[in-house]
Amino acid sequence: MSMQAVVCASYGGPDVLKLRQVAVPEPKADQIRIRVHASTVGPAGMAFRTGDPFFVRLMFGLTRPRQPITGSEFAGVVDSCGSAVTQFKPGQRVCGLATGARAEFVCMSAAGPVGLIPDGVGFDEAASYCDGATYALTFLRDKARVQPGQSVLVNGASGAIGVYAVQLARHFGAEVTGVCSAVNVELVKSLGADHVIDYTREDFARGGVRYDVIFDTVGKRSFSQCAPALTLKGVYLLTVPTAAVVFQMLWTAFGSGKKAIFAPAGTMQNRANIEFLGELCASGRLKAVIDRRYPLAKIVDASIYVDTGRKRGAVVLQHIGNATQSE
């Protein structure tokens, strides 16, 4: 039995992504198999596709990807369960993160980062918050420990992580400043930002305002550039690791002053996180932001668009025709 999957056999541009027929995976005793309705295309996927930065190759293959089927965020329906699985049953709508998600079916541990999709939340929405909101939640709640009354600046506030970082920082009671281009100012305001800075007209690092947390979701600034805009015990969060930030993390770990923090947030997810975000989405406290939708067969077109760096929120791949339904 075979299925369609997006395969990346070598590092490179969008054209290295191919839709191929591969064998349908069989779930092990502790796994569930999900029929995928929606997945995403984002900057993390671009890094895995290009092998840049170099640490990606150290983790996933020096000369070519060890795991050829691409994708990680998904939303779909449990198709079958291994003999030892008790947490899920066939027919349940679920979403989460699993290696090889850009395929008709994906298998993963039932104890992994997968949770139920609440009633009223569509597959596209669920895939979207599994993409950006999981990262934002880990950095803001678990690493920065954002508290009511603190000031949080989100650089890249209209991107896949940024749109959720703005909303979650507000949910945790912070005063939020979003940084984006002029075309996205109204979007960021609509997500709850108290203040919005157009980076083409103003440099937040030189504006004279101090923030308890600066969350650089797009890796465009450095700790040294942002440090003057942090309070005495402020925290700088970065989603894109560099040799410089690793050194700064070690250097600032001692003492009680300003700190630089990076975390492999994608590997730190669990069912509780996924379902927490789903509840926020179902209650209207978290809004899914989807820029474009593409059929799975248009993965190259979707990747070309993401590579422009101009997307707002998530780009969703729809694997089957009813991927937007919420029943």
N, C-alpha and C positions, 0 to 999 in steps of 0.2 A: 504494500500500500504506500502510495507516494503523496506528497503535498508540495505546494509552492512555497518557496522561501527566498528571502533576499540574501545573497551570498557575496562575501567579499574575500576573494582569494589572494589579493595582493593589496599593498598600501598605495594610495593615490587619490585622484580626483573622483568626482561623482560617478564617472563612467566605469569605475572598477566594480560598482554594485550591479549585480546581475540577478534576475529572477530565474531560479532554477527549480527543477523537480528533485526533491530529496525524499528519503524515507521518513515516514511518520514515526516519531519517537514513541517508545513504549514506556509507560511509567514504572519505576521501581516500586518496591513495597511501601516506601515512605513518601512517594511522590503523587502529585496530581497532574493530569494532562488537561490543558486548557485549549479550547478552540478560540483563537484570538480574533476579536472583532476590530480592535483598533490598537495602534502603536504610535510612536512619535519619532520625529526627526529633529535633532537639536545639536548644539555645539559639542556635547560629549560624544555623540555618535560621529561627528566630524573628526574629532581627535582620534578615535579608534580607527576610523577609515584611513586617515592620513599617516597615523603613527607619529603624530607630532602634538605635544612635546615628546621627547625621546623616552621618558619614563613609561609611556604607553607601550612601547616596544619591549621594554624590560619586563613588563607584566603580561603582555598578550602575544609576544612573538617578535623576535628581532628582525627577521626578513619578511615575514608574512603573518597574518593573524592565525593563531592556533585554533580559534573558534571561528569557522567561516560564516556561520549564520549570524547576521547582525541584529542589533536592537536589544533593548532591555526593558523599557516601560511598556506595559500592555493593559488591555481590558478585554474581558471575554467571558466565556461560560465553561464551567468545569465539565469536561467530556468524560473522564474516567478517573478512578482513584485506585492507588495501590492497596494491597491487602492489609497494610498496617495503618492506613489513614482513617482517622475518626473525626477530624476537624471539619471536613468538607464532604459534600456529596454531589453527584452529577446533577447538572441543571442549575446550580447556583452561579450567579453573576459575581465575578471576582476581578480584581485588578491588583497590580503590583509591579515588581521588578524581577526579571528572569533573563538569563543569558539566552540569546537566540529568539527574541520575541517577534522579530519581523518574519513570521511564518504563519501558516494556517493553524499549526498546533505547536505548543511548547510544553515541556515537562519541567517541573520544579518541585523542590521539597515542600511538603505541606506545612512545615514549620518555618518556612522562609518568609520573605517580605511580600505576603499576599493576603488580601483581606476582602471581605464582602463589599459589594457596591450597594449603597442604600437605594431604596425605592425612590424613583423620581430623578435619579442621576444617570445620565446617558453614558454609553461606552466612550465616546469621544472625550467627554468631560473627565471621566475617571482616568483615562490614559494621560490627559493633560496634567492633572494634579499629581499623578505619580511621577511625572517628569520634573516639573519645577518646584512644586510645593514641598516635596520630601526633602530636597536640599535646603530650602529656606527654613523649614521647621528645625532641622538638625543644627544649622548654624545659629539661628536666632534663639531658640529655646534651650538647646542643650549645650552649646558652646559659649554664646554670649550671655545667656540667662537673662534675657531682656525682661525688665520689670516695668510696672506702671510708672509713668512720669519721666522715664528716660527719653533721650532724644536719639533717634536712629536715622541715619542717612543711607539710602539705597542707591548705589551707582549702577546704572543699567536697569532702571526701574520698569522699563517696558518689555524686557526680555522674558524668556521662559521662567527663570528663577525670580527675576525682579518683580514681576506682576504679583507673585505670591508673597514675596518678602514684604512688600508694601502692606498687603492685607493682613499678614500674620503679625507684623510688628504692631499694627493698629489693634489687632485682636488681643495682643498682650499688654495693651495700654500705653504704648509709646507714642511720642510725638514724632511724626514721620516726614522726612524730606526725601523726595524722589528726584533723581537726576536722569534726564533723558533729552532727546532732541525736541525741537519746537513742535514737530508734527505729532508727538505723542503726549504732549502736556495734558490735554483734556482727558485722555485715557487714564493717565496716572492719577489725576485728580479724582476721577470717578471711582477709583479703587480705594480711596480714602486717604491719600497723601495730604497732610496739612500744608505742605509747601512743595513747590516743584521748581527745579532749577534747570534751565536750558543750557546744557554744557557748551553749546556753540557760542554762547554770549557771556557766560560767567563760569569761573573756576571755583568750585565749592571749597577746594583746599586753601584758597587765598581770600575767602569771603569774610573771615573774621569770626565766624560762628563755630562753636565747639560742640562736638557730638559725643555721646557716650559710646555709640557703636557706628562704625562706617563699614557697610557691607558692600564690597566690590564684587558684584555678581558676574562681571564680564572681564575681569583681569586686566583692566586698562590703566590702573594706577598702582603705585607701589606704597609700601608702608612708610618709607621715608617721605614721600610726597604728601601722604595723608596725615602723618603724625601731628603736624601743627594744627590740624582741625579736630584733633581728639582732646577730650577732657583729660585730666591728670591720670585717671585710671581707665581711660577709654580703650576700646577693643577694635582692632582692624581685622575684618574677616575677608578671606580670599578663597574663591572656588577653584582658581587655576594655580597649581603649585609651580614654583620656580625655585632654583637653587638659592636665590636671595631670600625668599620668604621662609625657607626652611632654616637658614642661618638666623633670620630675625626672630623666628619662633623660639629657637634655642636661646638666643641672646635675651629676649624679653620674658622668658619663662621665670627668671629669677627676679625677685623683688615684687613690688606692688604697683608699678607704674604702667604705662601704656603697653599693650600686648598685641602681637600679630598672631593670628590663628588660621591654620588651614586644617581641614579634616576630609578624609575620603567618605563624604556623606552618602554616596551611593551604596557603599558596603555596610552602612550603619543602620539600615532600615529594618523594620519588623512589622508584624501584623497590626500592632497597636498604633503605630504611626499612620499606616495606610487607612485604617478605619477611623481614626481621629479626624483625618483630613476629609474623609468621605462624609462624616457627620456634619462638619462645618459646611461642606458644599451643599448637602441636602437641606440644611437649615437656612441657607442663603447668606451665611456669614463669610463664605469664601466663594468667589466668583471665578469660574473657569474662563480663561482668556484664550481663544483659539483664533489664530490668524488665518490659516488656510487648511483645507482638507484635500488630500490626494488619494486616489486608489493605490493599492499596494504596487501595482504594475508601473506606477509613475514615480517610483522611488528616486530615480535620477533627477527628474524635474524638481521634486521636493528638496533634494539635497543641494541642487544648484541654487534654489531660492534661499535656503538656510545659509549657504556659504556667503550670500551677499551681506549678512549681518544686519539686515533691515527688518527681520520678522518681529512681530508683536505677540508676545505670549508663545503659545505652542503651535507647531505644525503637526497635524495628525494624519497618519496613514490609515485609511479604512480598508480592512481586509475583506469584508463581505458587505453586501448591499444594505443590510439593516444595521450598520455599525453605529448609527446615531440614536437608535431607539432606546427607550428607558424601561421597557416592560421586562 
